[in-house]
Amino acid sequence: MRLHLRGLVGSQDAVVAAAVAHAQHPHVFILHDKDEAAYFLSDLQHLLPEGPEALLFPSSYKRPYQFDETENANVLMRAEALNRLNTTRAATTGNSVFIVTYPEALTEKVINRQSLVKNTFNAKVGDKLDVNFLGELLGEYDFEKTDFVYEAGQYAVRGGIVDVFSYANELPFRLELFGDEIESIRTFNPETQLSVEARPSISIIPNVQTKMLTETREAFFEFLPRTACIWAKDVRQTLDVVTELYEKAEANFQQMLSEAGGMQIVSKPSDLFESGKSFKKLLDEFAVVEFGKRFHFKNAETFQFAAKPQPSFNKEFERMVKNLQENQLRNFTTIITADTVRQADRLRTIFDELDNNVKFQHLLLALREGFVDEQLELAVYTDHQLFERYYRAQETKKFSKKKALTLRELKTLQPGDYVTHQDYGIARFAGLTQVDINGQIQEAIRLVYRDDDLLTVSIHSLHKIAKYSGAEGSPPTMSKLGSPEWENKKKSVKKKVKDIAADLIRLYAKRKTAPGFAFSPDGFMQAELESSFIYEDTPDQAKATEDVKQDMQQPHPMDRLICGDVGFGKTEIAIRAAFKAVADGKQAAVLVPTTILAMQHYKTFRDRLATLPVTVEYVNRFKSTKQIKETLQRVAEGKTDILIGTHRLTNKDIKFKDLGLLIIDEEQKFGVKTKDKLKAPRRPRQGNNC
């Protein structure tokens, strides 16, 4: 079967692919490259949250025969895809599986199905298991024996506990044995080592790139059942890439052969890689759907779509509203996708302000590109294209991070490094050891305290230990086991915290009684500004933004400190706060410590507010005396909304018509005298320190 899908636009190809999810056979999608494959996979995973499963099949090498440059994460994904295909084929009635890939990945041959089944180790609760046998088997599979398991291809044995991170699994397994019988099987989080869920059985997949298995390799297409359907974006381009890579592999092989004096030290290219000719021959055995702009096979059935790209509105919302109204008159269904509820709420705020009669359906969904289909009378718009925001393929599987010491950090600790135990205080890390607990050998951490007192901490109490962080330049005073000093120190710190809290409460009470300007709730232009941010807000960034705006809407002065590392979005929060002030007829001042930073902020503020009725100016030594005088005149007359500058802003000749917000960037770099100058004139205003 040969089928041409012509005229597909944007994410419409993924939408069409998702429509065949009910088909009980594998579908393989070949995209141009790994980036396009990642976006297509992201679309599929968001369109099919309940299944079938969509997996990436990536390349494992950066270059042919560069075995030391294998991407371990990619090997895991290749194994996961092969295992999923294998289980789908083995099942009498199985769900469909979607595999997304690209030419470089298909050039590499894979372990054949018989070898994969033969070398897959299966175990279930109640089975007899010899730990030594399992260790030898995992060693043959190229698994690395470690103290702790935190990535695929590792295993650890601690008495009657075996941890193993199988290829093709998102989480590692923990097997607990009573004698030689498997008593329980659980998955666990490699970062915290805490159990996630119990499992009745497991399958341990070998490293599909291991040398032991290279003698039984075959083309990826040979691994597929012949009922599989191949979707190709560009067959000709795929064949060209496969041919080119095979020729490079041949050249590399000949060079290595020459350097080894004619002795063959690695497998031949034909054993490891697929040639263009054999690839084309195998492709002919499958049903192929071509869905790009260029078509290879002749005499194919054709299906023509009448689609066009999502229109560009250049963030002009009046044009957007007019377009939606036109869609309504034409009986089109308009869908606007947004990947967060917050972004969807902003959209509704904007349209309610401009025209609350405009109709569209909101879909909580992340898609890479929108489209308009004339035949289906359907318009699908993505929010990131409407607001010209940055979009990237989103990962659907993530580990949650903890603030306590993690296994990765533990691996980086060296004997002698200082750590803090929640209950016993500051000590030196002295490495790992094994202890017998109720007849079972378990891993533990050795901590040395003052006078060489030794404390052994179970790995299960890892969350109570943190790497010491204090003043640099001098070592900390270590705690004494059995002494009350650590408890006394904690009590002292708690008392100081309470005293500080009491002072803050008194200060907060004074601010509550002082009069201030209450800014209005967000309007549609505020929503428009925030929606046009090219990146998605981080949770902390979104919370900080809301906290600042809520403070500004209170009839009391605001003093808020925003802390964050470089690149975490503090400037964006300042821009939103400044615009909120300007939207209510107030002015905003931004005080920065350096001339260069003043210029950077001026450009950032100007670019972000370019489509809004806001005037941004700056004063620094790059401007002439005449230019500064003219700028200050406009500030005094209220013609300048936001003024950015260095210490120059603290001079007496700076007079604002109606200053409503003062933003101090890197406030720790300003001296006491400078801050004292700012205190008096800003009493009735709002303050924001970044």
Secondary structure as the mmCIF struct_conf table of DSSP 4:
data_model
#
loop_
_struct_conf.conf_type_id
_struct_conf.id
_struct_conf.beg_label_comp_id
_struct_conf.beg_label_asym_id
_struct_conf.beg_label_seq_id
_struct_conf.end_label_comp_id
_struct_conf.end_label_asym_id
_struct_conf.end_label_seq_id
STRN STRN1 ARG A 2 ARG A 6
BEND BEND1 GLY A 7 GLY A 7
TURN_TY1_P TURN_TY1_P1 GLY A 10 SER A 11
HELX_RH_AL_P HELX_RH_AL_P1 GLN A 12 ALA A 18
TURN_TY1_P TURN_TY1_P2 ALA A 19 HIS A 22
BEND BEND2 GLN A 24 HIS A 25
STRN STRN2 HIS A 27 ILE A 30
BEND BEND3 HIS A 32 ASP A 33
HELX_RH_AL_P HELX_RH_AL_P2 LYS A 34 LEU A 47
TURN_TY1_P TURN_TY1_P3 PRO A 49 GLU A 50
BEND BEND4 GLY A 51 PRO A 52
STRN STRN3 GLU A 53 PHE A 57
BEND BEND5 SER A 60 SER A 60
BEND BEND6 LYS A 62 ARG A 63
TURN_TY1_P TURN_TY1_P4 PRO A 64 TYR A 65
HELX_RH_3T_P HELX_RH_3T_P1 PHE A 67 GLU A 69
HELX_RH_AL_P HELX_RH_AL_P3 ASN A 72 ALA A 90
BEND BEND7 ALA A 91 THR A 93
STRN STRN4 VAL A 97 THR A 101
HELX_RH_AL_P HELX_RH_AL_P4 PRO A 103 THR A 107
STRN STRN5 GLU A 108 GLU A 108
STRN STRN6 VAL A 110 ILE A 111
HELX_RH_AL_P HELX_RH_AL_P5 ARG A 113 LYS A 118
TURN_TY1_P TURN_TY1_P5 ASN A 119 ASN A 119
STRN STRN7 PHE A 121 LYS A 124
TURN_TY1_P TURN_TY1_P6 VAL A 125 GLY A 126
STRN STRN8 LYS A 128 LYS A 128
HELX_RH_AL_P HELX_RH_AL_P6 VAL A 131 GLU A 140
TURN_TY1_P TURN_TY1_P7 TYR A 141 ASP A 142
HELX_LH_PP_P HELX_LH_PP_P1 PHE A 143 PHE A 143
STRN STRN9 GLU A 144 LYS A 145
BEND BEND8 ASP A 147 PHE A 148
BEND BEND9 GLU A 151 GLU A 151
TURN_TY1_P TURN_TY1_P8 ALA A 152 GLY A 153
STRN STRN10 GLN A 154 ARG A 158
TURN_TY1_P TURN_TY1_P9 GLY A 159 GLY A 160
STRN STRN11 ILE A 161 VAL A 164
STRN STRN12 TYR A 167 TYR A 167
TURN_TY1_P TURN_TY1_P10 ALA A 168 ALA A 168
BEND BEND10 GLU A 170 LEU A 171
STRN STRN13 PHE A 173 PHE A 178
TURN_TY1_P TURN_TY1_P11 GLY A 179 ASP A 180
STRN STRN14 GLU A 181 PHE A 188
TURN_TY1_P TURN_TY1_P12 PRO A 190 THR A 192
STRN STRN15 SER A 195 ALA A 198
BEND BEND11 PRO A 200 PRO A 200
STRN STRN16 SER A 201 ILE A 204
STRN STRN17 ILE A 205 ILE A 205
TURN_TY1_P TURN_TY1_P13 VAL A 208 GLN A 209
HELX_RH_3T_P HELX_RH_3T_P2 LYS A 211 THR A 216
STRN STRN18 ARG A 217 GLU A 218
HELX_RH_AL_P HELX_RH_AL_P7 PHE A 220 PHE A 223
BEND BEND12 LEU A 224 LEU A 224
TURN_TY1_P TURN_TY1_P14 ARG A 226 THR A 227
STRN STRN19 CYS A 229 ALA A 232
BEND BEND13 LYS A 233 LYS A 233
HELX_RH_AL_P HELX_RH_AL_P8 VAL A 235 GLU A 259
TURN_TY1_P TURN_TY1_P15 ALA A 260 GLY A 262
BEND BEND14 VAL A 266 VAL A 266
HELX_RH_AL_P HELX_RH_AL_P9 PRO A 269 LEU A 272
STRN STRN20 PHE A 273 PHE A 273
HELX_RH_AL_P HELX_RH_AL_P10 GLY A 276 LEU A 283
TURN_TY1_P TURN_TY1_P16 ASP A 284 GLU A 285
BEND BEND15 PHE A 286 PHE A 286
STRN STRN21 ALA A 287 GLU A 290
BEND BEND16 GLY A 292 ARG A 294
BEND BEND17 LYS A 298 ASN A 299
STRN STRN22 GLU A 301 GLN A 304
STRN STRN23 ALA A 307 PRO A 309
HELX_LH_PP_P HELX_LH_PP_P2 GLN A 310 SER A 312
TURN_TY1_P TURN_TY1_P17 ASN A 314 LYS A 315
HELX_RH_AL_P HELX_RH_AL_P11 PHE A 317 LEU A 329
TURN_TY1_P TURN_TY1_P18 ARG A 330 ASN A 331
STRN STRN24 THR A 333 ALA A 338
BEND BEND18 ASP A 339 THR A 340
HELX_RH_AL_P HELX_RH_AL_P12 VAL A 341 LEU A 354
TURN_TY1_P TURN_TY1_P19 ASN A 356 ASN A 357
STRN STRN25 GLN A 361 LEU A 364
BEND BEND19 ARG A 368 ARG A 368
STRN STRN26 PHE A 371 ASP A 373
TURN_TY1_P TURN_TY1_P20 GLU A 374 GLU A 377
STRN STRN27 LEU A 378 THR A 382
HELX_RH_AL_P HELX_RH_AL_P13 ASP A 383 LEU A 386
TURN_TY1_P TURN_TY1_P21 PHE A 387 GLU A 388
HELX_LH_PP_P HELX_LH_PP_P3 ALA A 393 GLU A 395
BEND BEND20 THR A 396 THR A 396
HELX_LH_PP_P HELX_LH_PP_P4 PHE A 399 LYS A 401
BEND BEND21 LYS A 403 ALA A 404
HELX_RH_AL_P HELX_RH_AL_P14 LEU A 407 THR A 412
TURN_TY1_P TURN_TY1_P22 PRO A 415 GLY A 416
STRN STRN28 TYR A 418 HIS A 421
TURN_TY1_P TURN_TY1_P23 GLN A 422 TYR A 424
STRN STRN29 GLY A 425 ILE A 437
TURN_TY1_P TURN_TY1_P24 ASN A 438 GLY A 439
STRN STRN30 GLN A 440 VAL A 448
HELX_RH_3T_P HELX_RH_3T_P3 ARG A 450 ASP A 452
STRN STRN31 LEU A 454 SER A 458
HELX_RH_3T_P HELX_RH_3T_P4 ILE A 459 LYS A 464
STRN STRN32 ILE A 465 LYS A 467
TURN_TY1_P TURN_TY1_P25 GLU A 472 GLY A 473
BEND BEND22 SER A 474 SER A 474
HELX_LH_PP_P HELX_LH_PP_P5 PRO A 475 SER A 479
TURN_TY1_P TURN_TY1_P26 LEU A 481 GLY A 482
TURN_TY1_P TURN_TY1_P27 PRO A 484 PRO A 484
HELX_RH_AL_P HELX_RH_AL_P15 GLU A 485 THR A 513
BEND BEND23 ALA A 514 ALA A 514
HELX_LH_PP_P HELX_LH_PP_P6 PHE A 519 ASP A 522
HELX_RH_AL_P HELX_RH_AL_P16 PHE A 524 SER A 531
TURN_TY1_P TURN_TY1_P28 SER A 532 SER A 532
BEND BEND24 ILE A 534 TYR A 535
HELX_LH_PP_P HELX_LH_PP_P7 GLU A 536 THR A 538
HELX_RH_AL_P HELX_RH_AL_P17 PRO A 539 MET A 552
TURN_TY1_P TURN_TY1_P29 GLN A 553 GLN A 553
BEND BEND25 GLN A 554 HIS A 556
STRN STRN33 ASP A 559 LEU A 561
TURN_TY1_P TURN_TY1_P30 VAL A 566 GLY A 567
BEND BEND26 PHE A 568 GLY A 569
HELX_RH_AL_P HELX_RH_AL_P18 LYS A 570 ALA A 583
TURN_TY1_P TURN_TY1_P31 ASP A 584 GLY A 585
STRN STRN34 GLN A 587 LEU A 591
BEND BEND27 PRO A 593 THR A 594
HELX_RH_AL_P HELX_RH_AL_P19 THR A 595 ARG A 608
TURN_TY1_P TURN_TY1_P32 LEU A 609 THR A 611
BEND BEND28 LEU A 612 PRO A 613
STRN STRN35 VAL A 616 VAL A 619
BEND BEND29 ASN A 620 ASN A 620
TURN_TY1_P TURN_TY1_P33 ARG A 621 PHE A 622
BEND BEND30 LYS A 623 LYS A 623
HELX_RH_AL_P HELX_RH_AL_P20 THR A 625 GLU A 637
TURN_TY1_P TURN_TY1_P34 GLY A 638 GLY A 638
BEND BEND31 ASP A 641 ASP A 641
STRN STRN36 ILE A 642 GLY A 645
BEND BEND32 THR A 646 THR A 646
HELX_RH_3T_P HELX_RH_3T_P5 HIS A 647 THR A 650
BEND BEND33 ASN A 651 ASN A 651
TURN_TY1_P TURN_TY1_P35 LYS A 652 ASP A 653
BEND BEND34 LYS A 657 ASP A 658
STRN STRN37 LEU A 659 ILE A 664
TURN_TY1_P TURN_TY1_P36 ASP A 665 GLU A 666
HELX_RH_3T_P HELX_RH_3T_P6 GLU A 667 LYS A 669
BEND BEND35 PHE A 670 PHE A 670
HELX_RH_AL_P HELX_RH_AL_P21 VAL A 672 LYS A 679
HELX_RH_3T_P HELX_RH_3T_P7 ALA A 680 ARG A 682
TURN_TY1_P TURN_TY1_P37 ARG A 683 PRO A 684
BEND BEND36 ARG A 685 ARG A 685
STRN STRN38 GLN A 686 ASN A 689
#
